[in-house]
């Protein structure tokens, strides 16, 4: 992580010593360059060295400045490929192959953008059919920095295949798949996301410091001082995770395990917090199971309940499976020849990134099945930490992205700001819900900020928060509803679009598994906003209200052939509406369609109504207002009464 503190000047000085041409990591084989815009190519070389770039029949040259920085600009080109690019200096050459010209979309946000294709609804069938040479993927390695970095910590372009799509952002994948299919243009997707992050660290220093309440939070010197020592500890911790002592010393092999004494014991399945406290990192678990002679060499199945977050599982010294994804049962097939008569060693390395960790869940799901017989594995297991936050003195304080402004912008966005893009898709907001009122300013500021950094007004599309948490029996205030309202308000900015997904949330999971519809709805927004299609890209949008005796009449845009309830509504009236009088006490209301774009809302309990709300809840489970395209209406309110967030 020391590299975080290298500025472009420092990098350039280093390059003058090596005399090798170097380029940012996102210039690689398989990359997509933005079509129909001038193409910037840049990097580092020796001071005053002449560098030439040859691409698609065009050659341009430039000299490195006294700091070793060089940049050329290729003319705008139509989509096509594959092409080769050759970058030549006086003593070295770089060659990139399989390059496409197409549309590049930056995909950013928190965990629902980061969430991989596996595990999502229907993922196995989707992954098997995901090969597409005209869809390219780049995952940006996570990095925080108090200074604007000139290169990513890591990441390279790959073609979309079943092997590469599995771990890529599901929302981004589906979005790219649908856009590529609709436009016929090669699509490049850059996934730069980090779970559990606020919007503030994704925003630059300059923009954050414009707001008085954030000036101290956005102080660069304070950030450097606080991060320095912690980053050193994180560096050692990260090295240990990548070079786990248990892997290096073969803790998973029976001949090693039999000689190792003194491992602690705990009951499994159970989260490890009671024994280990609130730690994260790698912890090994081992147990043995005794099998009869008849089981020797047979095929078998090892079943594990949920594991937080990832596991690498061994049996008798052979790796039989690995899964990256929390709260997911594991089912690992054991090939012939692995099992033996007598004692068999099961060893599992569990990695936990944040919060609770371990092997947990239903004890009945922890078993080894051989020849139709199940051997239960619940009970005391040996365990030993190998690389944990506690061992390396790592805490989430100074290095957590949420602690200071711009840390993620600096490390994961700024290096890309000279790389041409078609637009941005954004899925974030869960973390900011308690401060939803400030999101009214923070979100449009981020959109303007990024457009300023790139130098043009690209389309910016986002996902509105899904429904989540317990369903309220009665109308109540809601921080998530206020966050959705802040997202709605940002639509006033030009070239923006929103995918509403309140109908496909999950009350029990902040990460709803249906990502296909999310990607599809973002695609519809892109087709309208970025590609100029004359389509309805959203559900009904609230426009105005008027009083009509004891009713309130609402008028909507984006009606697309008329307003209607969702397909599963058998009653004819619309659900999800509440109404209030001057006392501001909301009650559930009856609502029905009057004509193509108007709805009447009424309640016997409110003879003189003044305000209506729709879907105003953390989990608006019963929302069912749609248009003829089947797209859901966004939650809204007609009042502007004070909410519960800051």
N, C-alpha and C positions, 0 to 999 in steps of 0.2 A: 504493500500500500504506500510505500515511500514514493512510488511513481506519481501518486496523486498530487504531490507538491512540486512536481517538475513543470515549470512553465514552458511555453513554446520557445522562449529564449534559451532556456537551459537545454532543451532537446536539440535545438539548432546548434548550440555550441558542441554538444556531444557528437553531432553528425559531422561537424567540420573535422573532428579527429578521425572518425572512421572512414570518411570519404565515400560512404555507401549511400546510394539513394534510398530514402525511406519514405513510406506513405502511411496515412492513417489506416488502421486495421480494417475499416469497412470498405476499403478498396481491395477487392479480392476476386478470385475466380467466382463465376456464377452470379455476379452482382447485376442489379438492374439500375440503369441510369435514367433519369427523368427525361422523357421525350419532350420535344417541342419547347424546350427552354435551353438557353446557353448552358453548357456543361462545364463546371469548374473542376479542375484536377489540380491537386496540390500536394506538397510534401516537403522534405528536407534533403539537403545535399551539402557538399562542401561550399564554402563561401565563394561566390562569383562563378560557380560551376554552371555550365550550359546544360539545360535539360530539355529534351524533346519528347513529345507525346504523339504517337501515331495511332489513330483510331478511325475505323470505318472510312478509309481513304483520305482522311484529313490529317495533316501534320502541323503541329504548332510547337513553338519553342519559347523558352524564357530562361533568364539567368537567375540563379539563386542570389539573394541579397547578401549583405555582409554578415547577417545572422544565419545564413544557410537556408532561408525559407524561399520556396519558389511556388508559382501558381501560373497555370495557363487556363485559357477558356476556349472550349470547342464550340462551334456554332450549334444552334438548335437543330435537332434531327427528328425524323418521324420514328414511330415504333418499328422494331424489327430485331434481327439477330438470328443466330448468335454471332458475336464478333470477338475479335482479339484486340487487346490494347498492349502496346509496347512503350515503355518509358525508358529512355536512354540518357545516361550521363556520360561523362568523359571516361569513367572507369568501371561502370556497372550498368546493369540492365534489369528491369522488372517486366515480367510478361504476365498478363491476366487473360484467361480464356473463358469461353462460354458466357459472354456478356450479352445482356438484352437491353434494348431501349424500350421503355414502357412507362408505367405509372408507379411511383413509389409512395407508399402510405406509411406514415409514422403512427405506431399504435402504442399508446401509453396510458398510465394510470396505476391503480393498485391491484389487489389480488384477483378481482374478477376479470381484469385484462390479462394478468399473468397466468391465470388458470389454464393448464395444458389440455389438449384435446383428449388425452387419456388421463383422468376419467371424466367423461361427459356422456350424456344420453346418446346411445347408438354409436359409440366411438369405435368399436371394433370393426363394424362394417364400413364406417367412414374412413378409417385409417387404411384399411385394405384397398380402398379404391382411390386413395389420395394422390397417387403419382400424377404430377403435372409439370412438365418441363417449363411451362410458361408462368409458373407460380414459384417465386423465390422467397426464401425466409432468412432473416437475420435476427438473432437474439442478442441484445446488448448485455454484456456482463455487468452485474451490479457494481456500482462504485459511488462513493461519496467523496466530495472534495470541497474545501473552503475557497478554492480558486477555480476559475474557468479552465477546464482542460482542453487541450488541442487534439487529443486522441482518446478513443475508448479504451477501457481497461482490457476488453476482449470482445470478440464477436467476429464472425465471418459468414458470408452468404453461402447458402446451400440450396439445391433444388428441392422442391417439395416431393417427398417420397414417403412411403409408409414408415420408413425408419426415422425421417426427420420431422414429419408432421406430428407424430405421437406426443412429443414433448413441447411442441410449439403452442403458443397462445391459441386457445380454441376460438375465441371471439374473432381474433385477427384472421385465423385460418378460414373460417366460414365467410367472413367479409371478403377476403381476397378471392376465395373460390367463386363466390357469386358475382363479384365485379368482373373478374376475368372472363367468366362465362358470358356475361351480358355484353361486354365491350369487345371481346376478342383481342384485347391488348395485354401484353405481358404485365404482370403485377409483381412488385417487390414489396414485401412487408417487413418493417423494422419494428420489432417488439422491444420497447424500452420501458419496462414496468417494474414495480416493486410492491409486493403485498404489504398492507397495513400502513400505507403512507398517506400523509396529509397532502393538500394541494400546495402548501407554502414551500416545501423543499423543491418542488418542480418549477418554481418561479424564480427569475433572476434577481440578483441583489438590487439592481437599479429599480426594478418595478416594485419590489417589496419595500424599499426605503422611501418610496413616495407617500406611503401611508404612515402617519404619525405613530399609530399604535404598534407598528411592526419595526420601527427603526432600530431599537436595541436588539431585537430578535434577528435582524438582518445585518448586524455589525460583523464585518469580515474578521477584524482583529480578535474579537471575543471568540469567534468560532475557531480560528487557528489555535489559540491558546488552549481552549477546552479540548480540542481534538487530538493535540499532539501526542501525549503520552498514551492515551487510549488506543490510538491508531497503531502504535507499536505493539501493544498487547494483542490487538486484533490480527495483526500481521502474523504473529507467532501462532495464534489460535488457528488461523486459516491454513497455515502451513501444516499444522498437526492434523487438521481435518483431511487435507489432501494426501497426507502421508501417514495414515493411521497406524499407530504402533501395533495394534492388534493384527492388522493385515501384514505388516512387515515381520512380525514375530510368529505368525501362523497360529493364532489362538484358536482357530477353527479346526485344527487338525487333531485327531484323537491322540496321536503320540505326543503332542505338545500338551494337550489338556491334562493328560494323566500325570504329568510332572508338575503342573501348576497348582499350588496350594494357596489357601487363604482368601479365595474369592468370597465375597459376601453373598448372602442369599435373600431372596424376596419371593413373595407369591406372585405368580403370573397366571392369568392376565390381570394387570393392574398398572395404572399410571405410576411413574417412578417418583413422584414428588414427595411421598411420605418418607422414603428412604434417602433420597438424594437432594431434596429441596428443589427450588426453582432454578434448575440448570438447563442448559441446552448443549447440544453437541452429540458426540458418539459414545454410546454405551453398549457393551457386549453382553449377551445373555447366552447361557449354555444349559442344556439338560441332556439326559440320556434316556433312551427307551430300549427295553430288552425285548427281543423278538425271537420267536421259535425258529427252528431249522427250516420250516416250510416257507418262511418269509424271505429267506436268503435269495438275493438276486432279483426278486420280483419287482415289477413296476408298482408304484404306490402314489399316494397323494398326501402332501402336507398342507393342512389347513391352519391358517392363523387368523385370529380376529383382527380388529382394527389395529394399525400401527401408526404412531405419530413420530416423525413424518414419513421417513423412508427406511427401508431395510435392505440388507444384503444377507441372504440366508444360505447356510451351508449344512450339508449332511455328510457325515463321515469324511470331512475334508474337501468335499466337492461343492461348488456353488450350484444351487438348484433354482435360485430365483432372486430377483430384485425388483422392488417397486418404489416409485417416488410419488407419494400422494397420501395425505393423512386421512384418517377415518375411513379406511378402505380395507375390507377383508382381503387376505391373500390366499390363493390356491395354487400351489406349486406341484407340478407333476415330477415324480422322481423316476428317472429312467432305470432300466434293468441294470443290475450289477452294482448298484450303490448300497443297497441294504445288505446286512449280514446277519447271520444267526448270533444271538447274544446281544451285547451292548452296542448301541448306535448313538453317535454324538450329533446333536442338533446345536448349531451355533448361529446366532443372529446378531449382526451389527445394526443397531438402531440409531438413526440420526434424527434429532429433533432440532428444528430451526428456532421456533419461538413457542412460548406457552408450555402446556403440559406435554410430556413425552412418555414413550414406552409402548409395550404391547398390552393392549387392553380390550375390553369388550366382553362378549359372552363366552364363558369358560367352555361351553359345549362346542364352540367353534374352534377350539384349540386341540387338534388331534392329528394323528398319523393313521391313514387308512391303507391297509394292505390286504389284498384278496377279499375285500368286502368286510373285513373286520376293522373296527376303529379302536385305536389305542389313545386314551385320553392323556393329554400332556399338561393339563392344569395342575399347578402345585408349586413347590419350591424349585426355583431355578437359580443357578449361579449368575452373578453379574459383576461386571467390572468396567468403570469408566475408562475410556482410552484417550479422548480429546474433548474436554468440556469447557464451558465458559468459566466454571469455578476453578479448574486446574490452571487456567491462564490469566485469572484475574480480570476477565472480560465482563463488562456490564453493558447494558444498552443505553447508558447515559450519553456521554459526549459524542459517541459515534452513530447513534441512531439518526436516521435521516430526518425524523420529525423534530429534532431538537433545534435546528437552525434553518433559516431560509436558504434556498438556492443550492443545497448540498447535492441534490439529484439533478437539478438543472446543470450544475457545473460539471458533474461527472458523466451524465448519461444523455444529455440533450445538447449542450453547447458544442461538443465536438462535431455534431451533425449539421450545424446551422449553415454551412456552406454547401451541403450536399442537397441537390434539388429534390423536392418532394411534390407530389400532387396535392396532398392534404394530410390531415390528422384525424384519427379516431381516438376517443378518450373515454375511459370507463373508470371513474373515481368519484368519491363523495361520501362513502360510508363512514370514513374516518372523520370527516368534517361535519357530520350531522349534528353533533352537540353545539356546533358554532355555525349553524346554517345561515343565520342572518349575515354574518361576515362573508359568507360564500357568495352573497349577491355582488360583492365587490371583488373578491379574490378570483372568482372564476372568469368573468370577462377580462380582468386584468391579465390573467395568464394567457388567454387567447390573443389579446393585443400584443402582449410581450413576445410570444413566439413568432407572431407575424412580423413584428419589428425586427427580430433577430434574423429571420430568413430574408427579410426585405421585400416581401410581397404578401398579398392578402389571399392565402390559400384557404380552401374549404376546411372548416373545423366542425367535426361531427362528434356527438357523444351519446352515451347510453344513460338514460335516466335510471335512478335507483329502482330496483325491483322491490316487491313486497317482501317483508321479513319481520319476524318476531310474532309474539302472541297476538291473536285477534281480540280486539276490544269489544266488549258487549255493548257499550254505549259510545256515542261520539266523544272524542277527546282531542286535546292538543297533541301535536306530533312533531318531533324534530325531523324525522325522515320526510314528512310532508313538506316541511319548510325548506328542506334541502332540495326537494324536487321543484318547489316553486322558484328557488334561486336558479336552478338549471333552466327552467322555463324562461325566466327573465332574460337569460343570455341570448335567446333567439332574436332579440332586437338587433344584435350585431349582424352585419352582412355575411353572406356565404356560410351560414351555420345550419345545422340540422340536428334532430334529436330522435333517438329510438326509444319509444316508451315500452316498458316491459313489465308493468305492474301485474299483468295477467299471467306471467310465467315465473313468478317468484316462488320461494319455499319458506314457509313459516319457521322451519327448524334449521335452515341452512343459509348462511349469508352468501354462499356460493351456489346458486341454483344451477343444476346440471344441464339444463336446456340452453346450450350456447348457439345452436344452429339458428333458431329464430332471432336471436340477438344479432348475429352476423347478417342475416337476411334483411332485417329492418334497417340496419346501418347501410347495407347495400342500396336499399331503396332511397335513403336520404342522399347517398353519394350520386346515384343516377340522376337525381333532380338537381342537387346543389352543384356538383362538380362536373357532370356530363350533360346538363341541359335538357334532360328528358322531361317531357310534359306529362308527368305522372303525379298522383297523390302519394306523397311519401310519408304521411303521418296520419294518425287517427284524428277525430274531430278536435278542434281547438276552440276554446272559449273566446268569444269576441265581446259580448255585451249582455246587459240584463235590463229588464224593465218590470215595473210593478203592474199587476193586473188584479186588483182587489186583494183577495187572500192567496193569490198565486204570484210566483215570480217566473217570468218568461226569459229564457236564455237563448241567445243566438250564437251559432257556431260557424267557423270556417272549416275548410277541408272536409266537407260533408260527403263528397264523392258519391253522388247518387242518392244520398239520403242517410239520415241517422237511423240507427237500429240497435236493439240489444244484441248481445253475443248469441251465438248459435245455441248455447245450452240453456238459454232463458225460455222457460215454457209459459211464463205468465204474462208477457206482453209489456209490463211496465219495467222501467229502468231501475237498477239497484245502484247503491253507492252514494246516493244524494242525502245530504242533511240540510236543514233549514233553521234559521233563528230569527227572532225578533230583536227589538232594541235591547233586550236584556242579555243578548249575546249567548244565550243557552241553546245549543244546537240539539235537534232531535232528528231522528230518521224520518225521511220524507218519501212521498210517492212522486214519481216522475214519469212522464210519458211523452212520446214524440207528437208534436203538433203538425209539423210539415217537414219539408226537405231539410231545413237547417235550424229548427226551433224546438225547444223542449219546455214543458210546463212543470213546475215543481210546487208541491203543496203538502201541508200537514194540518190536520184538525187542531193540533196542539199549538199552532202558531197562527192566530187569526190576522196578524199584521206583520208579515215577514219583511225583513230588510236585507238578509244575506243568505247565500247558498254556498255550500261547499260540496265538492265531489271527490271521493277517494282520499279524503283528508285523514290519513292514518298511517302508522308505520307499515302496516300490512293491509292494504285495501283489497281484501280477498274477493269482495263481491262486486267490484267494478265491472260493468258489462256494457258500457256505451262504446259503440264502434261505428264505423262507416261501412259502405258496401265493399270496401277492400278488406274488411275484417281487421283493420288496425285499431288498437284501443285508444281511447281519448286519454289525454294526460290529466292527472289530478289538478284541481284548481280551486280557487275560492274567489268570491266576488267582493269580500271585505278586505280591509287592510288593518284589522285590529292587531294589537301587539301579540307576538307569539311567545314561545318559551325558550328560544335560543338566543345566543348573543352574537 
